[in-house]
Amino acid sequence: MRFVFEKRIMVYRLLSDSINKTEEYKRIDDIFGVIMPVKAEDLMISEGNPAEMHKLYADIYSDIKETDKIECDNEVYIVKNLRKLEHRSLSRIEAIVIKPNN
């Protein structure tokens, strides 16, 4: 299934600085995946505006977590509802990603 993961996606993770008592997103890695429109059955497992929701498909070994910020093709998304599906050669990560309002 890796042949579909054609886009480079930059992953940012929210990290806290205990000295300055701040939190900010820091770039941690680049992964390869694809971001597609969300399907009707995925709308039932997530909340929010369907116009702002998309689905991320990435390799099972990608370093990505819920609440990470990702950037692909100058579009920014926040990762929600992450699932790891392991089915031999079809293993992958699926996540609902949402475009933030600001």
MOPAC internal coordinates of N, CA, C and O (Angstrom, degrees):
PM7 1SCF
backbone

  N    0.0000 0     0.00 0     0.00 0    0    0    0
  C    1.4359 1     0.00 0     0.00 0    1    0    0
  C    1.5229 1   111.42 1     0.00 0    2    1    0
  O    1.2310 1   119.61 1   174.07 1    3    2    1
  N    1.2956 1   118.34 1    -5.93 1    3    2    1
  C    1.4647 1   121.18 1  -176.01 1    5    3    2
  C    1.5203 1   113.32 1   -67.41 1    6    5    3
  O    1.2310 1   119.32 1   161.57 1    7    6    5
  N    1.3119 1   118.90 1   -18.43 1    7    6    5
  C    1.4557 1   120.26 1  -178.33 1    9    7    6
  C    1.5246 1   112.04 1   -65.78 1   10    9    7
  O    1.2310 1   119.69 1   160.76 1   11   10    9
  N    1.3214 1   118.19 1   -19.24 1   11   10    9
  C    1.4551 1   121.38 1  -179.21 1   13   11   10
  C    1.5206 1   111.81 1   -83.41 1   14   13   11
  O    1.2310 1   120.09 1   159.43 1   15   14   13
  N    1.3142 1   117.43 1   -20.57 1   15   14   13
  C    1.4578 1   121.40 1  -175.38 1   17   15   14
  C    1.5242 1   109.48 1   -81.36 1   18   17   15
  O    1.2310 1   121.07 1  -101.17 1   19   18   17
  N    1.3231 1   115.56 1    78.83 1   19   18   17
  C    1.4543 1   120.93 1  -171.39 1   21   19   18
  C    1.5220 1   114.46 1  -101.63 1   22   21   19
  O    1.2310 1   119.58 1   165.85 1   23   22   21
  N    1.3176 1   118.40 1   -14.15 1   23   22   21
  C    1.4639 1   121.17 1  -176.12 1   25   23   22
  C    1.5285 1   110.99 1   -96.98 1   26   25   23
  O    1.2310 1   120.72 1   -41.29 1   27   26   25
  N    1.3225 1   116.24 1   138.71 1   27   26   25
  C    1.4623 1   121.21 1   173.17 1   29   27   26
  C    1.5269 1   106.86 1   -83.84 1   30   29   27
  O    1.2310 1   121.21 1   -54.41 1   31   30   29
  N    1.3241 1   115.29 1   125.59 1   31   30   29
  C    1.4603 1   122.08 1  -177.51 1   33   31   30
  C    1.5212 1   108.15 1  -120.44 1   34   33   31
  O    1.2310 1   120.56 1   -55.17 1   35   34   33
  N    1.3295 1   116.53 1   124.83 1   35   34   33
  C    1.4594 1   121.40 1   179.28 1   37   35   34
  C    1.5319 1   108.30 1   -87.72 1   38   37   35
  O    1.2310 1   120.90 1   -47.20 1   39   38   37
  N    1.3414 1   115.89 1   132.80 1   39   38   37
  C    1.4628 1   121.66 1  -177.26 1   41   39   38
  C    1.5210 1   109.00 1  -110.50 1   42   41   39
  O    1.2310 1   121.03 1   -50.88 1   43   42   41
  N    1.3289 1   115.64 1   129.12 1   43   42   41
  C    1.4570 1   123.06 1   177.13 1   45   43   42
  C    1.5268 1   108.15 1  -119.03 1   46   45   43
  O    1.2310 1   120.35 1   -45.10 1   47   46   45
  N    1.3261 1   116.93 1   134.90 1   47   46   45
  C    1.4625 1   121.53 1  -179.47 1   49   47   46
  C    1.5196 1   109.33 1  -116.69 1   50   49   47
  O    1.2310 1   120.98 1   -39.00 1   51   50   49
  N    1.3315 1   115.74 1   141.00 1   51   50   49
  C    1.4537 1   122.11 1   178.97 1   53   51   50
  C    1.5224 1   108.79 1   -74.95 1   54   53   51
  O    1.2310 1   120.86 1   -65.46 1   55   54   53
  N    1.3253 1   115.97 1   114.54 1   55   54   53
  C    1.4615 1   121.89 1  -178.64 1   57   55   54
  C    1.5245 1   109.12 1  -118.98 1   58   57   55
  O    1.2310 1   121.13 1   -36.30 1   59   58   57
  N    1.3173 1   115.44 1   143.70 1   59   58   57
  C    1.4626 1   119.50 1  -178.88 1   61   59   58
  C    1.5223 1   110.29 1  -102.95 1   62   61   59
  O    1.2310 1   121.91 1   -33.65 1   63   62   61
  N    1.3029 1   113.95 1   146.35 1   63   62   61
  C    1.4652 1   122.55 1   176.71 1   65   63   62
  C    1.5226 1   106.84 1  -111.74 1   66   65   63
  O    1.2310 1   120.48 1   -72.92 1   67   66   65
  N    1.3388 1   116.70 1   107.08 1   67   66   65
  C    1.4660 1   120.48 1  -175.09 1   69   67   66
  C    1.5246 1   112.54 1   -70.07 1   70   69   67
  O    1.2310 1   120.13 1   154.91 1   71   70   69
  N    1.3038 1   117.36 1   -25.09 1   71   70   69
  C    1.4682 1   120.03 1  -179.82 1   73   71   70
  C    1.5294 1   110.08 1   -71.98 1   74   73   71
  O    1.2310 1   120.68 1   129.81 1   75   74   73
  N    1.3353 1   116.30 1   -50.19 1   75   74   73
  C    1.4664 1   120.52 1  -179.16 1   77   75   74
  C    1.5241 1   112.94 1   -89.29 1   78   77   75
  O    1.2310 1   120.36 1   174.64 1   79   78   77
  N    1.3344 1   116.92 1    -5.36 1   79   78   77
  C    1.4620 1   122.93 1  -179.36 1   81   79   78
  C    1.5297 1   111.56 1    55.09 1   82   81   79
  O    1.2310 1   121.13 1  -131.08 1   83   82   81
  N    1.3249 1   115.45 1    48.92 1   83   82   81
  C    1.4601 1   121.24 1   178.70 1   85   83   82
  C    1.5265 1   109.35 1  -130.19 1   86   85   83
  O    1.2310 1   121.67 1   -19.00 1   87   86   85
  N    1.3138 1   114.41 1   161.00 1   87   86   85
  C    1.4590 1   121.59 1   173.48 1   89   87   86
  C    1.5238 1   107.63 1  -127.30 1   90   89   87
  O    1.2310 1   120.98 1   -43.08 1   91   90   89
  N    1.3181 1   115.73 1   136.92 1   91   90   89
  C    1.4590 1   119.62 1   175.92 1   93   91   90
  C    1.5131 1   109.27 1  -152.83 1   94   93   91
  O    1.2310 1   121.37 1   -21.13 1   95   94   93
  N    1.3385 1   114.98 1   158.87 1   95   94   93
  C    1.4561 1   120.78 1   179.15 1   97   95   94
  C    1.5200 1   109.95 1   -80.28 1   98   97   95
  O    1.2310 1   120.78 1   -48.63 1   99   98   97
  N    1.3202 1   116.12 1   131.37 1   99   98   97
  C    1.4612 1   123.11 1   176.14 1  101   99   98
  C    1.5258 1   107.99 1  -120.74 1  102  101   99
  O    1.2310 1   120.76 1   -40.95 1  103  102  101
  N    1.3147 1   116.15 1   139.05 1  103  102  101
  C    1.4669 1   120.51 1   178.36 1  105  103  102
  C    1.5185 1   108.94 1   -70.02 1  106  105  103
  O    1.2310 1   120.91 1   -54.58 1  107  106  105
  N    1.3467 1   115.87 1   125.42 1  107  106  105
  C    1.4602 1   119.03 1  -177.86 1  109  107  106
  C    1.5204 1   113.34 1  -112.45 1  110  109  107
  O    1.2310 1   120.02 1   152.15 1  111  110  109
  N    1.3362 1   117.57 1   -27.85 1  111  110  109
  C    1.4633 1   118.05 1  -173.46 1  113  111  110
  C    1.5235 1   109.95 1  -168.34 1  114  113  111
  O    1.2310 1   121.20 1   -14.36 1  115  114  113
  N    1.3150 1   115.31 1   165.64 1  115  114  113
  C    1.4619 1   122.84 1   167.99 1  117  115  114
  C    1.5142 1   107.04 1  -116.01 1  118  117  115
  O    1.2310 1   120.81 1   -42.91 1  119  118  117
  N    1.3218 1   116.06 1   137.09 1  119  118  117
  C    1.4568 1   120.55 1   176.10 1  121  119  118
  C    1.5229 1   107.88 1  -125.03 1  122  121  119
  O    1.2310 1   120.78 1   -12.74 1  123  122  121
  N    1.3074 1   116.11 1   167.26 1  123  122  121
  C    1.4524 1   120.93 1   174.92 1  125  123  122
  C    1.5136 1   108.45 1  -112.41 1  126  125  123
  O    1.2310 1   120.85 1   -45.08 1  127  126  125
  N    1.3201 1   115.99 1   134.92 1  127  126  125
  C    1.4532 1   120.88 1  -178.94 1  129  127  126
  C    1.5155 1   109.82 1  -168.49 1  130  129  127
  O    1.2310 1   121.59 1    16.70 1  131  130  129
  N    1.3110 1   114.56 1  -163.30 1  131  130  129
  C    1.4602 1   120.71 1   177.50 1  133  131  130
  C    1.5256 1   107.42 1  -145.17 1  134  133  131
  O    1.2310 1   120.63 1   -36.80 1  135  134  133
  N    1.3282 1   116.40 1   143.20 1  135  134  133
  C    1.4600 1   122.58 1   177.49 1  137  135  134
  C    1.5220 1   107.36 1  -115.26 1  138  137  135
  O    1.2310 1   121.41 1   -55.66 1  139  138  137
  N    1.3419 1   114.91 1   124.34 1  139  138  137
  C    1.4640 1   120.94 1  -175.16 1  141  139  138
  C    1.5235 1   110.26 1  -127.53 1  142  141  139
  O    1.2310 1   120.15 1   -15.84 1  143  142  141
  N    1.3265 1   117.32 1   164.16 1  143  142  141
  C    1.4784 1   119.43 1   175.47 1  145  143  142
  C    1.5290 1   110.15 1   -62.61 1  146  145  143
  O    1.2310 1   120.91 1   -27.72 1  147  146  145
  N    1.3127 1   115.86 1   152.28 1  147  146  145
  C    1.4600 1   121.64 1  -178.20 1  149  147  146
  C    1.5350 1   109.77 1   -79.27 1  150  149  147
  O    1.2310 1   120.80 1   -35.97 1  151  150  149
  N    1.3399 1   116.07 1   144.03 1  151  150  149
  C    1.4626 1   121.67 1   178.67 1  153  151  150
  C    1.5278 1   109.89 1   -86.58 1  154  153  151
  O    1.2310 1   120.47 1   -15.76 1  155  154  153
  N    1.3120 1   116.71 1   164.24 1  155  154  153
  C    1.4676 1   121.83 1  -176.52 1  157  155  154
  C    1.5202 1   112.21 1   -60.46 1  158  157  155
  O    1.2310 1   119.62 1   139.26 1  159  158  157
  N    1.3359 1   118.33 1   -40.74 1  159  158  157
  C    1.4682 1   119.30 1  -178.24 1  161  159  158
  C    1.5229 1   112.02 1   -69.63 1  162  161  159
  O    1.2310 1   120.02 1   156.29 1  163  162  161
  N    1.3221 1   117.56 1   -23.71 1  163  162  161
  C    1.4644 1   120.41 1   177.40 1  165  163  162
  C    1.5266 1   111.79 1   -74.01 1  166  165  163
  O    1.2310 1   120.11 1   157.71 1  167  166  165
  N    1.3267 1   117.39 1   -22.29 1  167  166  165
  C    1.4564 1   120.16 1   178.19 1  169  167  166
  C    1.5224 1   111.17 1   -65.17 1  170  169  167
  O    1.2310 1   120.22 1   152.75 1  171  170  169
  N    1.3283 1   117.18 1   -27.25 1  171  170  169
  C    1.4602 1   119.97 1  -178.19 1  173  171  170
  C    1.5229 1   112.26 1   -74.90 1  174  173  171
  O    1.2310 1   119.35 1   153.04 1  175  174  173
  N    1.3398 1   118.84 1   -26.96 1  175  174  173
  C    1.4684 1   120.33 1  -178.39 1  177  175  174
  C    1.5206 1   112.75 1   -93.34 1  178  177  175
  O    1.2310 1   120.38 1   179.79 1  179  178  177
  N    1.2972 1   116.88 1    -0.21 1  179  178  177
  C    1.4640 1   119.29 1  -179.85 1  181  179  178
  C    1.5116 1   109.04 1  -133.36 1  182  181  179
  O    1.2310 1   121.17 1   -22.14 1  183  182  181
  N    1.3118 1   115.36 1   157.86 1  183  182  181
  C    1.4491 1   119.62 1   176.60 1  185  183  182
  C    1.5153 1   108.65 1  -112.43 1  186  185  183
  O    1.2310 1   121.54 1   -21.13 1  187  186  185
  N    1.3067 1   114.65 1   158.87 1  187  186  185
  C    1.4526 1   117.98 1   178.55 1  189  187  186
  C    1.5093 1   112.42 1   124.22 1  190  189  187
  O    1.2310 1   121.28 1     6.73 1  191  190  189
  N    1.3058 1   115.16 1  -173.27 1  191  190  189
  C    1.4498 1   122.84 1  -177.73 1  193  191  190
  C    1.5273 1   109.23 1   -84.72 1  194  193  191
  O    1.2310 1   119.69 1   -60.53 1  195  194  193
  N    1.3455 1   118.20 1   119.47 1  195  194  193
  C    1.4650 1   119.73 1  -179.27 1  197  195  194
  C    1.5230 1   113.81 1   -61.17 1  198  197  195
  O    1.2310 1   119.83 1   156.59 1  199  198  197
  N    1.3222 1   117.92 1   -23.41 1  199  198  197
  C    1.4648 1   120.59 1   179.60 1  201  199  198
  C    1.5218 1   111.61 1   -69.74 1  202  201  199
  O    1.2310 1   120.11 1   155.46 1  203  202  201
  N    1.3351 1   117.40 1   -24.54 1  203  202  201
  C    1.4578 1   121.03 1  -177.86 1  205  203  202
  C    1.5260 1   112.31 1  -100.29 1  206  205  203
  O    1.2310 1   119.74 1   177.90 1  207  206  205
  N    1.3347 1   118.09 1    -2.10 1  207  206  205
  C    1.4665 1   121.37 1  -175.54 1  209  207  206
  C    1.5238 1   110.94 1   -99.13 1  210  209  207
  O    1.2310 1   121.50 1   -38.10 1  211  210  209
  N    1.3284 1   114.74 1   141.90 1  211  210  209
  C    1.4533 1   122.37 1   176.13 1  213  211  210
  C    1.5237 1   107.83 1  -138.89 1  214  213  211
  O    1.2310 1   120.56 1    -6.07 1  215  214  213
  N    1.3261 1   116.53 1   173.93 1  215  214  213
  C    1.4509 1   120.10 1   179.37 1  217  215  214
  C    1.5204 1   108.87 1  -123.55 1  218  217  215
  O    1.2310 1   121.29 1   -48.20 1  219  218  217
  N    1.3282 1   115.13 1   131.80 1  219  218  217
  C    1.4558 1   122.64 1   178.62 1  221  219  218
  C    1.5153 1   108.45 1  -100.03 1  222  221  219
  O    1.2310 1   120.42 1   -48.01 1  223  222  221
  N    1.3205 1   116.81 1   131.99 1  223  222  221
  C    1.4614 1   123.49 1   171.79 1  225  223  222
  C    1.5199 1   106.58 1  -118.11 1  226  225  223
  O    1.2310 1   120.74 1   -51.88 1  227  226  225
  N    1.3399 1   116.20 1   128.12 1  227  226  225
  C    1.4629 1   120.68 1  -179.18 1  229  227  226
  C    1.5208 1   109.22 1  -145.22 1  230  229  227
  O    1.2310 1   121.36 1   -10.54 1  231  230  229
  N    1.3263 1   115.01 1   169.46 1  231  230  229
  C    1.4556 1   121.36 1   178.83 1  233  231  230
  C    1.5253 1   110.35 1   -62.84 1  234  233  231
  O    1.2310 1   120.20 1   -33.32 1  235  234  233
  N    1.3150 1   117.22 1   146.68 1  235  234  233
  C    1.4663 1   123.19 1  -177.18 1  237  235  234
  C    1.5279 1   111.78 1   -59.75 1  238  237  235
  O    1.2310 1   119.50 1   152.81 1  239  238  237
  N    1.3207 1   118.56 1   -27.19 1  239  238  237
  C    1.4608 1   122.04 1  -177.21 1  241  239  238
  C    1.5300 1   113.46 1   -93.40 1  242  241  239
  O    1.2310 1   119.96 1  -170.94 1  243  242  241
  N    1.3243 1   117.69 1     9.06 1  243  242  241
  C    1.4701 1   121.47 1   179.52 1  245  243  242
  C    1.5234 1   110.07 1   -69.32 1  246  245  243
  O    1.2310 1   120.93 1   -40.57 1  247  246  245
  N    1.3394 1   115.84 1   139.43 1  247  246  245
  C    1.4538 1   121.68 1   178.35 1  249  247  246
  C    1.5184 1   109.04 1   -86.66 1  250  249  247
  O    1.2310 1   120.79 1   -88.57 1  251  250  249
  N    1.3180 1   116.10 1    91.43 1  251  250  249
  C    1.4604 1   121.85 1  -179.64 1  253  251  250
  C    1.5211 1   108.12 1  -144.99 1  254  253  251
  O    1.2310 1   120.87 1   -36.33 1  255  254  253
  N    1.3269 1   115.94 1   143.67 1  255  254  253
  C    1.4647 1   122.24 1  -178.30 1  257  255  254
  C    1.5189 1   109.52 1  -136.03 1  258  257  255
  O    1.2310 1   121.44 1   -16.49 1  259  258  257
  N    1.3397 1   114.84 1   163.51 1  259  258  257
  C    1.4570 1   119.13 1   173.90 1  261  259  258
  C    1.5193 1   109.23 1   -61.61 1  262  261  259
  O    1.2310 1   120.24 1   -32.93 1  263  262  261
  N    1.2938 1   117.15 1   147.07 1  263  262  261
  C    1.4742 1   128.67 1  -176.75 1  265  263  262
  C    1.5227 1   113.28 1    76.40 1  266  265  263
  O    1.2310 1   119.20 1   178.42 1  267  266  265
  N    1.3377 1   119.13 1    -1.58 1  267  266  265
  C    1.4646 1   120.05 1   173.19 1  269  267  266
  C    1.5167 1   109.28 1   -67.20 1  270  269  267
  O    1.2310 1   121.15 1   -27.46 1  271  270  269
  N    1.3267 1   115.41 1   152.54 1  271  270  269
  C    1.4634 1   121.74 1   173.68 1  273  271  270
  C    1.5152 1   106.68 1  -102.89 1  274  273  271
  O    1.2310 1   120.15 1   -46.50 1  275  274  273
  N    1.3273 1   117.32 1   133.50 1  275  274  273
  C    1.4614 1   120.61 1   177.69 1  277  275  274
  C    1.5204 1   109.12 1  -122.73 1  278  277  275
  O    1.2310 1   121.63 1   -26.23 1  279  278  277
  N    1.3293 1   114.49 1   153.77 1  279  278  277
  C    1.4563 1   120.67 1   179.19 1  281  279  278
  C    1.5202 1   108.74 1  -133.15 1  282  281  279
  O    1.2310 1   121.29 1   -52.93 1  283  282  281
  N    1.3290 1   115.13 1   127.07 1  283  282  281
  C    1.4607 1   121.28 1   179.45 1  285  283  282
  C    1.5217 1   108.07 1  -144.12 1  286  285  283
  O    1.2310 1   120.32 1   -52.44 1  287  286  285
  N    1.3193 1   117.00 1   127.56 1  287  286  285
  C    1.4752 1   122.28 1  -179.84 1  289  287  286
  C    1.5297 1   111.74 1    52.84 1  290  289  287
  O    1.2310 1   120.35 1  -135.28 1  291  290  289
  N    1.3217 1   116.95 1    44.72 1  291  290  289
  C    1.4648 1   124.13 1   178.56 1  293  291  290
  C    1.5329 1   113.55 1    61.94 1  294  293  291
  O    1.2310 1   120.06 1  -160.81 1  295  294  293
  N    1.3224 1   117.50 1    19.19 1  295  294  293
  C    1.4590 1   122.63 1   174.23 1  297  295  294
  C    1.5272 1   107.88 1  -110.97 1  298  297  295
  O    1.2310 1   120.14 1   -40.30 1  299  298  297
  N    1.3230 1   117.33 1   139.70 1  299  298  297
  C    1.4618 1   122.52 1  -177.98 1  301  299  298
  C    1.5306 1   108.54 1  -110.37 1  302  301  299
  O    1.2310 1   120.69 1   -42.62 1  303  302  301
  N    1.3295 1   116.28 1   137.38 1  303  302  301
  C    1.4603 1   123.05 1   179.59 1  305  303  302
  C    1.5231 1   109.10 1  -136.01 1  306  305  303
  O    1.2310 1   120.91 1   -23.37 1  307  306  305
  N    1.3380 1   115.87 1   156.63 1  307  306  305
  C    1.4548 1   123.32 1   172.46 1  309  307  306
  C    1.5276 1   107.19 1  -112.01 1  310  309  307
  O    1.2310 1   120.37 1   -45.93 1  311  310  309
  N    1.3352 1   116.89 1   134.07 1  311  310  309
  C    1.4682 1   122.12 1  -176.01 1  313  311  310
  C    1.5255 1   109.63 1   -81.21 1  314  313  311
  O    1.2310 1   121.03 1   -51.87 1  315  314  313
  N    1.3195 1   115.64 1   128.13 1  315  314  313
  C    1.4665 1   123.75 1   175.34 1  317  315  314
  C    1.5254 1   108.03 1  -130.51 1  318  317  315
  O    1.2310 1   120.27 1   -25.92 1  319  318  317
  N    1.2995 1   117.10 1   154.08 1  319  318  317
  C    1.4631 1   123.49 1   170.45 1  321  319  318
  C    1.5314 1   112.87 1    48.99 1  322  321  319
  O    1.2310 1   120.23 1  -112.33 1  323  322  321
  N    1.2941 1   117.16 1    67.67 1  323  322  321
  C    1.4674 1   124.63 1  -178.05 1  325  323  322
  C    1.5272 1   110.25 1   -86.09 1  326  325  323
  O    1.2310 1   120.21 1   -47.01 1  327  326  325
  N    1.3225 1   117.20 1   132.99 1  327  326  325
  C    1.4707 1   121.98 1   176.46 1  329  327  326
  C    1.5178 1   109.31 1  -132.26 1  330  329  327
  O    1.2310 1   120.99 1   -42.74 1  331  330  329
  N    1.3372 1   115.71 1   137.26 1  331  330  329
  C    1.4600 1   121.24 1   174.10 1  333  331  330
  C    1.5118 1   107.87 1  -105.47 1  334  333  331
  O    1.2310 1   120.66 1   -61.42 1  335  334  333
  N    1.3260 1   116.34 1   118.58 1  335  334  333
  C    1.4570 1   122.35 1  -178.87 1  337  335  334
  C    1.5191 1   108.82 1  -108.22 1  338  337  335
  O    1.2310 1   120.40 1   -61.90 1  339  338  337
  N    1.3143 1   116.84 1   118.10 1  339  338  337
  C    1.4612 1   121.45 1  -177.48 1  341  339  338
  C    1.5244 1   110.10 1  -112.44 1  342  341  339
  O    1.2310 1   121.26 1   -72.88 1  343  342  341
  N    1.3226 1   115.20 1   107.12 1  343  342  341
  C    1.4579 1   123.01 1   179.01 1  345  343  342
  C    1.5281 1   109.38 1  -138.52 1  346  345  343
  O    1.2310 1   120.83 1  -110.19 1  347  346  345
  N    1.3084 1   116.03 1    69.81 1  347  346  345
  C    1.4681 1   123.66 1  -179.90 1  349  347  346
  C    1.5246 1   111.29 1    49.76 1  350  349  347
  O    1.2310 1   119.44 1    65.67 1  351  350  349
  N    1.3124 1   118.67 1  -114.33 1  351  350  349
  C    1.4699 1   120.37 1  -176.03 1  353  351  350
  C    1.5259 1   112.71 1   -76.76 1  354  353  351
  O    1.2310 1   119.63 1   170.61 1  355  354  353
  N    1.3285 1   118.30 1    -9.39 1  355  354  353
  C    1.4625 1   121.40 1   179.48 1  357  355  354
  C    1.5245 1   112.35 1   -99.48 1  358  357  355
  O    1.2310 1   119.88 1  -165.15 1  359  358  357
  N    1.3168 1   117.83 1    14.85 1  359  358  357
  C    1.4633 1   121.37 1  -179.82 1  361  359  358
  C    1.5241 1   110.24 1   -63.01 1  362  361  359
  O    1.2310 1   121.76 1   -41.74 1  363  362  361
  N    1.3406 1   114.24 1   138.26 1  363  362  361
  C    1.4603 1   118.71 1  -177.25 1  365  363  362
  C    1.5191 1   109.72 1  -164.77 1  366  365  363
  O    1.2310 1   121.24 1   -11.65 1  367  366  365
  N    1.3185 1   115.23 1   168.35 1  367  366  365
  C    1.4530 1   123.38 1   170.68 1  369  367  366
  C    1.5232 1   107.13 1  -105.52 1  370  369  367
  O    1.2310 1   120.92 1   -46.27 1  371  370  369
  N    1.3155 1   115.85 1   133.73 1  371  370  369
  C    1.4559 1   122.16 1   172.71 1  373  371  370
  C    1.5230 1   107.35 1  -121.66 1  374  373  371
  O    1.2310 1   120.50 1   -46.50 1  375  374  373
  N    1.3155 1   116.64 1   133.50 1  375  374  373
  C    1.4594 1   120.29 1   179.77 1  377  375  374
  C    1.5141 1   109.57 1  -144.39 1  378  377  375
  O    1.2310 1   121.29 1   -38.97 1  379  378  377
  N    1.3194 1   115.13 1   141.03 1  379  378  377
  C    1.4501 1   120.17 1   169.61 1  381  379  378
  C    1.5232 1   107.24 1   -79.67 1  382  381  379
  O    1.2310 1   120.32 1   -51.71 1  383  382  381
  N    1.3181 1   117.00 1   128.29 1  383  382  381
  C    1.4618 1   121.68 1   178.23 1  385  383  382
  C    1.5341 1   108.14 1  -121.00 1  386  385  383
  O    1.2310 1   121.46 1   -37.79 1  387  386  385
  N    1.3204 1   114.81 1   142.21 1  387  386  385
  C    1.4685 1   120.44 1  -173.70 1  389  387  386
  C    1.5244 1   108.92 1  -124.03 1  390  389  387
  O    1.2310 1   120.58 1   -43.71 1  391  390  389
  N    1.3191 1   116.49 1   136.29 1  391  390  389
  C    1.4661 1   120.82 1   174.53 1  393  391  390
  C    1.5303 1   108.35 1   -77.05 1  394  393  391
  O    1.2310 1   120.15 1   -54.77 1  395  394  393
  N    1.3269 1   117.32 1   125.23 1  395  394  393
  C    1.4727 1   118.36 1   177.50 1  397  395  394
  C    1.5269 1   111.10 1   -70.64 1  398  397  395
  O    1.2310 1   120.81 1   -23.85 1  399  398  397
  N    1.3218 1   116.05 1   156.15 1  399  398  397
  C    1.4689 1   121.46 1  -178.34 1  401  399  398
  C    1.5123 1   113.46 1   -71.76 1  402  401  399
  O    1.2310 1   119.95 1   152.25 1  403  402  401
  N    1.3373 1   117.70 1   -27.75 1  403  402  401
  C    1.4685 1   118.79 1  -176.35 1  405  403  402
  C    1.4907 1   112.26 1  -104.62 1  406  405  403
  O    1.2310 1   120.10 1   180.00 1  407  406  405

